[in-house]
Structures are given as structure tokens and as C-alpha cells.
Amino acid sequence: NVGGETAPVEAGGDTAGGGSIDPDDVTYNGDHSALYDLIGMDASEPIQVFLLITFLALAPSLLIMLTSFTRIIIVLSFLRNAMQTQTTPPNMILTGIALFLTIFIMWPVLAEINEEAYVPYANGEIDTVEALDRAGRPLKDFMLKQTTNSNMRFFLEIQDITIYSEESVGTDNPQAVNIDEINLQNYQDQLGFQVVVPAFIVSELTRAFQMGFMLFIPFLIIDLVVSSTLMSMGMMMLPPAMISLPFKILLFVLVDGWQMLIG
């Protein structure tokens, strides 16, 4: 009894007279930490510290892949290649633009996660497991909005997962639905992150390359016109890229390219 409070460690056996405490008889009455509830470890062993550091190192990359960052940075890279401006804007600028646009796009999702998961967890109203479940729902809903049914069907077929109609789930005779004819958001309870995340990533890559193709068309037309003009004038030794670059920049500025691209 220390200061009127009971110590959190109870040791079996008498310690008087220099007796030792058997570690197997020691009982901890305190609850597990939030870290233990989250990832199943308290980082009290070297292997746990190693796994924890690995998890923290991969966390930023995982979060980037679960947002619109992937599509934005790829499209911006396509734009720079189409305009042939070499390293302008620099990679650091493109990454910063993509990062802040991602925050702007994901802000409603982050606000919902804060309101539905973090605030109740911080107030002690829910435990860690329920907080993670609530936080995953808005994120999964966002990803499913951007995921095509064909990509989702591809990963479902690989894992041999069948989606059943909402009315028949839990009955003796569940009815499978056609994945091409449903709204994926309505079936997020049956779609785990193990299929939602890869389907979302592939959908984002596909859409980014489609946008990149559309970006190349007007700049390719400018290159063709400039090249044909130079050949007709007999100026074949003059690099067409040097002449077409000002026209590409002029076109991009006149059509308010940045706002159009971001939109």
C-alpha cells in the first residue's frame, strides 16, 4: 500500500527475508495501451520495436496510395512531359501541388473521420477497434466512388469472393449479384480493404493514364504543325521542340490550363 493506493503489481510468495519474486506469478492489473489495441504490440521487445518502426515507415506510403495523390502526381508528370519543359516545374513543386490538392480533395473525408471516430475515441466513448472501424468507413466509401466495377470484379475473381444481394445476406439461400450492375458503395460491408485498396489503385492508374492521353493530344498537334512548317520552309536543322515550346506555353496560359487541369 503506497500512499493509500494499491500498487499495480501483485507478486506471489513472501518477499521478506530476501525472497525473490517469480516472474510467472506477477500479474498486471492495468489495461493494455492504445498501441497494443491498435497493432497488437507494446514495443517492449526488440522484434516488436523493429516491426513498429517498419510499420511507421510504411504508413505514409500506404496513406498516399489510399487517396487521390497517385492520380494527381501522375497527371502532373504527364503534363510536364507533354509540354516538354524538362524539369519545369521541378519534382518538389509537383509533389507539393499534389500533396495540397490531395488534402483539399480529402478534407470532407478527414472531417468525417475526425467527427465519427477520433472525437468519440478521444472522449473515451469508444474503444480502439470501433474507432478504426468508424474511420475506415468514410475512407472506403471514397475509394469505392473512384473504383470501377471491372477492376473490382477482377480482384474479386482472383480471391474467389462472391457478392450477395443485400436482401438475401444472412438467409439460407443468398443470391449472388452481377458486379457490373451494382453500386459498389452500397456493398462496402461485403468488400474488405484487401480487395478495395488494389482495385482503387488500379482504377486510379487507369484514369490517370486516360487523362495523360488527353493531355498529349493538343500538344502533339502543335508539334506536328511546327514540324510541317519548318520542313516546308527548308529549316530542317532547327529543332522543332525549340519552336513549339513557346506555342505550347501560350496555349496552356490562354485556356487557363492549371484551373482546367485541376478541375
Contacts in CASP RR format, 6 or more apart in sequence:
PFRMAT RR
TARGET T0000
AUTHOR 0000-0000-0000
METHOD contacts of the structure
MODEL  1
NVGGETAPVEAGGDTAGGGSIDPDDVTYNGDHSALYDLIGMDASEPIQVF
LLITFLALAPSLLIMLTSFTRIIIVLSFLRNAMQTQTTPPNMILTGIALF
LTIFIMWPVLAEINEEAYVPYANGEIDTVEALDRAGRPLKDFMLKQTTNS
NMRFFLEIQDITIYSEESVGTDNPQAVNIDEINLQNYQDQLGFQVVVPAF
IVSELTRAFQMGFMLFIPFLIIDLVVSSTLMSMGMMMLPPAMISLPFKIL
LFVLVDGWQMLIG
1 7 0 8 1.000
8 28 0 8 1.000
8 29 0 8 1.000
8 30 0 8 1.000
9 26 0 8 1.000
9 27 0 8 1.000
9 28 0 8 1.000
10 26 0 8 1.000
10 27 0 8 1.000
10 29 0 8 1.000
11 21 0 8 1.000
11 22 0 8 1.000
11 25 0 8 1.000
11 26 0 8 1.000
12 21 0 8 1.000
12 22 0 8 1.000
12 25 0 8 1.000
12 26 0 8 1.000
13 21 0 8 1.000
13 22 0 8 1.000
13 25 0 8 1.000
15 21 0 8 1.000
32 42 0 8 1.000
33 42 0 8 1.000
34 128 0 8 1.000
35 41 0 8 1.000
35 42 0 8 1.000
35 43 0 8 1.000
35 52 0 8 1.000
36 42 0 8 1.000
37 127 0 8 1.000
37 128 0 8 1.000
37 129 0 8 1.000
38 128 0 8 1.000
38 132 0 8 1.000
39 51 0 8 1.000
39 52 0 8 1.000
39 55 0 8 1.000
41 48 0 8 1.000
41 51 0 8 1.000
41 52 0 8 1.000
42 48 0 8 1.000
43 49 0 8 1.000
43 52 0 8 1.000
64 70 0 8 1.000
64 102 0 8 1.000
65 197 0 8 1.000
65 201 0 8 1.000
66 139 0 8 1.000
66 143 0 8 1.000
66 197 0 8 1.000
66 200 0 8 1.000
67 102 0 8 1.000
67 105 0 8 1.000
67 106 0 8 1.000
68 101 0 8 1.000
68 102 0 8 1.000
68 105 0 8 1.000
68 106 0 8 1.000
68 146 0 8 1.000
68 204 0 8 1.000
69 98 0 8 1.000
69 99 0 8 1.000
69 102 0 8 1.000
70 201 0 8 1.000
70 204 0 8 1.000
70 205 0 8 1.000
70 208 0 8 1.000
71 204 0 8 1.000
71 205 0 8 1.000
71 207 0 8 1.000
71 208 0 8 1.000
71 211 0 8 1.000
72 97 0 8 1.000
72 98 0 8 1.000
72 101 0 8 1.000
72 102 0 8 1.000
73 94 0 8 1.000
73 95 0 8 1.000
73 98 0 8 1.000
74 205 0 8 1.000
74 208 0 8 1.000
74 209 0 8 1.000
74 212 0 8 1.000
75 208 0 8 1.000
75 211 0 8 1.000
75 212 0 8 1.000
75 215 0 8 1.000
75 261 0 8 1.000
76 89 0 8 1.000
76 94 0 8 1.000
76 97 0 8 1.000
76 98 0 8 1.000
77 94 0 8 1.000
78 208 0 8 1.000
78 211 0 8 1.000
78 212 0 8 1.000
78 215 0 8 1.000
78 216 0 8 1.000
79 212 0 8 1.000
79 215 0 8 1.000
79 261 0 8 1.000
80 86 0 8 1.000
80 88 0 8 1.000
80 89 0 8 1.000
80 94 0 8 1.000
82 212 0 8 1.000
82 215 0 8 1.000
82 216 0 8 1.000
82 219 0 8 1.000
82 220 0 8 1.000
82 248 0 8 1.000
83 219 0 8 1.000
83 245 0 8 1.000
83 248 0 8 1.000
83 249 0 8 1.000
83 252 0 8 1.000
84 219 0 8 1.000
84 241 0 8 1.000
84 244 0 8 1.000
84 245 0 8 1.000
84 248 0 8 1.000
85 245 0 8 1.000
85 249 0 8 1.000
89 97 0 8 1.000
101 262 0 8 1.000
103 110 0 8 1.000
106 142 0 8 1.000
109 138 0 8 1.000
109 139 0 8 1.000
109 141 0 8 1.000
109 142 0 8 1.000
112 138 0 8 1.000
113 134 0 8 1.000
113 135 0 8 1.000
113 136 0 8 1.000
113 138 0 8 1.000
113 139 0 8 1.000
116 134 0 8 1.000
116 135 0 8 1.000
116 137 0 8 1.000
116 138 0 8 1.000
117 126 0 8 1.000
117 131 0 8 1.000
117 132 0 8 1.000
117 134 0 8 1.000
117 135 0 8 1.000
117 136 0 8 1.000
118 131 0 8 1.000
118 135 0 8 1.000
120 126 0 8 1.000
120 131 0 8 1.000
120 134 0 8 1.000
121 127 0 8 1.000
121 128 0 8 1.000
121 130 0 8 1.000
121 131 0 8 1.000
126 134 0 8 1.000
136 193 0 8 1.000
137 188 0 8 1.000
140 188 0 8 1.000
140 191 0 8 1.000
140 192 0 8 1.000
140 193 0 8 1.000
140 196 0 8 1.000
141 185 0 8 1.000
141 188 0 8 1.000
143 196 0 8 1.000
143 197 0 8 1.000
143 200 0 8 1.000
144 184 0 8 1.000
144 185 0 8 1.000
144 188 0 8 1.000
144 191 0 8 1.000
144 196 0 8 1.000
144 200 0 8 1.000
145 185 0 8 1.000
146 200 0 8 1.000
146 203 0 8 1.000
146 204 0 8 1.000
146 207 0 8 1.000
147 184 0 8 1.000
147 196 0 8 1.000
147 199 0 8 1.000
147 200 0 8 1.000
147 203 0 8 1.000
148 199 0 8 1.000
148 203 0 8 1.000
148 206 0 8 1.000
149 179 0 8 1.000
149 180 0 8 1.000
149 182 0 8 1.000
149 184 0 8 1.000
150 180 0 8 1.000
151 199 0 8 1.000
151 202 0 8 1.000
151 203 0 8 1.000
151 206 0 8 1.000
152 179 0 8 1.000
152 184 0 8 1.000
152 191 0 8 1.000
152 195 0 8 1.000
152 196 0 8 1.000
152 199 0 8 1.000
153 179 0 8 1.000
153 180 0 8 1.000
154 199 0 8 1.000
154 202 0 8 1.000
155 195 0 8 1.000
155 198 0 8 1.000
155 199 0 8 1.000
156 162 0 8 1.000
156 163 0 8 1.000
156 179 0 8 1.000
156 195 0 8 1.000
159 194 0 8 1.000
159 195 0 8 1.000
161 195 0 8 1.000
162 176 0 8 1.000
163 176 0 8 1.000
163 177 0 8 1.000
163 179 0 8 1.000
163 182 0 8 1.000
163 187 0 8 1.000
163 190 0 8 1.000
163 191 0 8 1.000
164 174 0 8 1.000
164 175 0 8 1.000
164 176 0 8 1.000
164 177 0 8 1.000
164 190 0 8 1.000
165 174 0 8 1.000
165 175 0 8 1.000
165 176 0 8 1.000
165 177 0 8 1.000
166 186 0 8 1.000
166 187 0 8 1.000
167 175 0 8 1.000
168 174 0 8 1.000
168 175 0 8 1.000
169 190 0 8 1.000
177 187 0 8 1.000
184 191 0 8 1.000
188 196 0 8 1.000
215 261 0 8 1.000
218 251 0 8 1.000
219 244 0 8 1.000
219 248 0 8 1.000
219 251 0 8 1.000
222 244 0 8 1.000
222 247 0 8 1.000
222 248 0 8 1.000
222 251 0 8 1.000
223 240 0 8 1.000
223 241 0 8 1.000
223 244 0 8 1.000
226 240 0 8 1.000
226 243 0 8 1.000
226 244 0 8 1.000
226 247 0 8 1.000
227 240 0 8 1.000
227 244 0 8 1.000
230 236 0 8 1.000
230 238 0 8 1.000
230 240 0 8 1.000
230 243 0 8 1.000
252 258 0 8 1.000
END
